[in-house]
Amino acid sequence: MKPLFVTATDTDIGKTFVCAGLAYALKKSGIDVGIMKPFACGVKQKIGFSSNDLTILTNAAMVDDAEDIINPFFFPIPASPYTAAKNLGVKIDVEHVMECFRKLDQIHDIVLVEGIGGIMTPILKEYAIIDLIKDLMANTIIVTSSKIGTVNHTVLTCNMCKNMNIPIKGLIINNFDSTGYPIPELERDLSALTDLPVLCSLPHMEKFNLSNYSALIQEKMDILALVS
């Protein structure tokens, strides 16, 4: 199975929850799911994984793969990988990321990869998240939102992926802004403007519940079609 890369139109859009919900649903369907978050930035957790996102993802996929494989680069500051690496004096090795991915790909039926920020988030001076998606030869899902401005961000993201010949399985709307676009109108417009399917829209959860969120994803979309 081709890897599935979960990207988004911006940071704090809900990629981790969507990726976890998909991983849990696929696992319940009998698929051995591996997860990977090549780059993570932010406050280091006091116990467990450095990034809380990894805790969410590994619990969802029910895996015990080593942290340094599923998350080759963690930076304890909130910044892009490029900026964080510059500030901390760390050299990012993309080939090391690819080696880690290949290890996971060999032991799992499919690997779900969660990005960081949007597709143009820089990793190196001339290498961004979109280049990593291309190198992984992954299908992608684009998580977007309901807030005003999302149409511009979504169309730009989709067009960049199309220009790079990255196959897009579809869009998922995370409806966390009740003051934004009405969801039926947004689904209609994004589908028409991008020529891509809106796989589903998901309601905002004040407190994330993996089982409920995954069940909602399964109810709203054909998850097995994502990995075919």
C-alpha positions in Angstrom: 0.0 0.0 0.0 1.2 3.5 -0.8 1.9 5.7 2.2 -0.7 8.2 3.1 0.5 11.7 4.1 -1.8 13.9 6.2 -1.0 17.5 5.5 -3.0 20.7 6.0 -3.5 24.3 4.9 -1.9 25.7 8.0 -0.7 24.9 11.5 -3.2 24.0 14.3 -5.8 22.7 11.8 -6.2 19.3 13.4 -3.8 17.0 11.4 -2.9 14.9 14.4 -6.5 14.2 15.4 -7.4 13.3 11.8 -4.3 11.1 11.4 -5.0 9.4 14.7 -8.7 8.8 13.8 -7.7 7.3 10.5 -5.1 5.1 12.0 -7.5 3.8 14.6 -10.2 3.1 12.1 -7.8 1.3 9.7 -6.4 -0.8 12.6 -9.9 -1.8 13.5 -10.4 -2.9 9.9 -7.5 -5.3 10.2 -4.8 -3.3 8.6 -1.4 -3.1 10.3 -0.8 0.7 10.4 2.5 2.3 11.1 2.7 6.0 11.9 5.4 8.6 11.4 5.8 12.3 12.2 9.2 13.1 10.7 9.4 16.5 12.3 7.9 17.8 15.5 8.4 21.1 17.2 7.2 22.5 20.5 7.4 22.1 24.2 9.1 18.8 25.2 6.9 16.6 27.3 8.1 15.7 30.8 7.2 12.0 30.4 6.9 9.6 27.5 7.5 10.9 24.0 9.0 14.3 23.4 6.0 15.3 21.4 2.5 14.8 22.7 1.4 14.2 19.1 3.4 11.0 19.0 1.6 9.7 22.1 -1.8 10.3 20.4 -0.6 8.7 17.1 1.1 5.6 18.6 -1.9 5.0 20.9 -4.2 5.2 17.8 -2.1 2.8 15.7 -1.3 0.6 18.7 2.4 0.4 17.8 5.5 0.4 19.9 8.1 1.4 17.2 11.0 3.3 18.5 10.6 7.1 19.0 13.7 7.9 17.0 12.3 6.1 14.0 8.8 7.5 14.0 10.1 11.0 14.9 13.6 11.4 13.6 13.8 15.1 14.4 12.2 16.8 17.4 12.9 20.5 18.2 11.9 21.8 21.6 10.9 25.2 20.3 7.7 26.2 18.4 9.0 27.0 14.9 9.4 25.5 11.5 12.0 22.7 11.2 14.2 25.0 9.2 14.1 27.8 11.7 14.4 25.5 14.7 17.4 23.7 13.2 19.1 27.0 12.5 18.4 28.3 16.0 19.6 25.1 17.7 22.5 24.4 15.5 21.1 21.1 14.3 21.7 19.7 10.8 18.7 18.1 9.2 19.4 15.0 7.2 16.5 14.2 4.8 18.1 10.9 3.8 17.9 9.8 7.5 14.2 10.6 7.5 13.8 8.4 4.4 15.7 5.6 6.0 13.4 5.7 9.0 10.4 5.7 6.7 11.7 2.6 4.8 12.1 0.7 8.1 8.5 1.4 9.0 7.3 0.6 5.6 8.9 -2.8 5.7 7.1 -3.8 8.9 3.6 -2.4 8.4 1.0 -2.7 5.7 0.7 1.1 5.4 2.4 4.1 7.0 0.4 7.2 7.8 2.7 10.2 7.8 1.7 13.4 9.6 3.3 16.6 8.3 4.1 19.8 10.2 2.3 23.1 9.4 1.3 23.5 5.7 2.9 22.1 2.6 5.4 24.9 2.2 6.7 24.7 5.7 10.5 24.8 5.2 12.7 21.9 6.2 15.8 23.1 4.4 16.4 26.3 2.4 15.2 24.6 -0.8 13.2 21.7 0.6 9.8 21.9 2.1 7.1 19.5 3.3 5.7 19.2 -0.2 9.1 17.9 -1.4 9.1 15.3 1.4 5.6 14.2 0.2 7.0 13.8 -3.3 10.1 11.9 -2.2 7.9 9.5 -0.1 5.7 8.9 -3.2 2.7 9.2 -1.0 -0.9 9.9 -1.5 -2.1 12.8 0.5 -5.1 14.1 2.4 -5.4 17.8 2.9 -7.0 18.9 6.2 -8.6 22.3 6.0 -10.9 24.4 8.2 -14.1 26.3 8.2 -12.6 29.7 9.2 -12.8 32.7 6.8 -9.7 32.6 4.5 -9.8 28.8 4.2 -10.8 28.9 0.5 -7.7 30.8 -0.5 -5.4 28.6 1.6 -7.1 25.4 0.4 -7.0 26.3 -3.3 -3.3 27.3 -3.1 -2.4 24.1 -1.3 -4.3 21.9 -3.8 -2.7 23.8 -6.8 0.8 23.3 -5.4 0.2 19.6 -4.9 -1.2 19.3 -8.5 1.8 21.2 -9.9 4.1 18.7 -8.2 2.0 15.7 -9.4 1.2 14.6 -5.9 -2.0 12.5 -5.8 -4.6 13.9 -3.5 -7.2 11.6 -2.1 -9.4 14.4 -1.0 -10.1 17.1 1.6 -11.3 16.9 5.2 -12.8 19.9 6.8 -12.2 20.4 10.5 -15.1 22.6 11.6 -13.6 24.3 14.6 -14.7 27.8 13.8 -18.5 28.3 14.2 -18.1 31.9 13.0 -16.7 30.8 9.7 -18.3 29.4 6.5 -21.4 27.3 6.7 -20.2 23.7 6.0 -22.7 22.8 3.2 -21.6 25.9 1.3 -17.9 25.3 2.0 -18.1 21.7 0.8 -19.8 22.8 -2.4 -17.3 25.5 -3.1 -14.1 23.7 -2.3 -15.2 20.7 -4.4 -16.0 23.0 -7.3 -12.9 25.1 -7.0 -10.4 22.3 -6.5 -12.0 19.5 -8.5 -11.4 17.3 -5.6 -13.7 15.3 -3.3 -14.5 16.6 0.1 -14.2 13.4 2.0 -16.0 14.6 5.1 -16.4 17.5 7.5 -15.7 16.8 11.2 -17.2 18.7 14.1 -15.0 20.3 16.7 -14.5 18.3 19.9 -13.7 20.3 23.1 -12.1 17.1 24.4 -10.6 14.7 22.0 -12.0 11.1 22.3 -10.2 8.7 19.9 -12.8 6.1 19.8 -15.7 8.5 19.1 -13.6 10.6 16.6 -12.6 7.4 14.7 -16.2 6.1 14.6 -17.3 9.5 13.2 -14.6 9.3 10.4 -15.7 5.7 9.6 -19.3 6.8 9.5 -18.7 9.7 7.1 -16.2 8.2 4.6 -14.9 5.0 3.0 -11.6 4.7 4.8 -10.5 1.6 2.8 -10.7 3.6 -0.4 -7.9 5.8 1.0 -5.5 2.9 1.0 -6.5 1.2 -2.2 
